[in-house]
Amino acid sequence: MANGWHEGTIGIPVKDGGMKVAHYWVKAFEEPSEYYGINGGKISKLSIKIDGEWKANYDRGWDIEPADEETNIAYSILLNEYN
């Protein structure tokens, strides 16, 4: 994984058979940070937007915590990939 900013989309299947698209931005570093990283990890900034609405935002601390199923799925994928 490269150091710096990452941007992309994640397709999330929903119960009605449709698909939600989560757009994300992540700033991750090579080394984890106990003070600034999510769960002491490498991600220092993270934003998730679904259907034009900000669903999660972390900037060295939570501004908007993931609160629904779709956002938590996207968040879990990003933690696995970048943290």
N, C-alpha and C positions, 0 to 999 in steps of 0.2 A: 504494500500500500504506500502510495506517495504521500509525503508531507504536504499540508496546505489545504486549500479549498476544494471541495467536491460538490457537484450538483447533479441531480438526476431525478428519475421518476421510478415509482414502485407501483405495480398493479396489485390491487387488493381485491380478491373475490368477495362478494357480499352475499347474504343469505338468499336474496331473491334471484340469484343467478347472474346478476350484473357484475360490474367491476367499478371500483373507485380508483382514482389515480392520485397518489400522494406525490407531490413535488417536494424535494428536499434540498437543503444546503447544509453542509457539514464542514467545519474546520477541525482538522485532526493533526496531531503532531506525532513524531517518531517515538517519543518517550511519554509515558503516562505522567499526569500531574495530580498529586493528592489534593492540591488547593483549587485548581481550575477545571480539571477534567470531570466529566460525568462519571460518578462512582469511582473517582480516583483514576480514571482512564485517560485515553488520548484525545477524546473529543472535548474541545473547549467551547465550541459554538455549534448549535444545531437548530434548524428551523424546519418545520413540516407544515405544508399547506395542502388542504384537501377541499375540492369544490370551491376554490377561491377564498377559503377561510383559514386563518392561522390556527392550527390545532396544537402546535407545540413550539416552544422557543426557549432555548438554553443559551445564555451568554455569560459563562462563568458562574452561573446560578440560574435557577428556573424562573422565567417570567410567565410562561404558560406551560403547565405540566400536561403530558398526554392524559386524556380523560376518557376517550371512547375506544371501542374495540379496533376500529380501522387504524386509528393513530397509534395505538399500542403495538399493532402488528408491524407498521412501518418503523416505529421506534426500535423494536426488537431486532429487526433486520439490520438497521443502521448500527446498533450496538455491536452486533455480531461482526459486521463488516469493518468498522472503523475503530472501535474502542479496544 
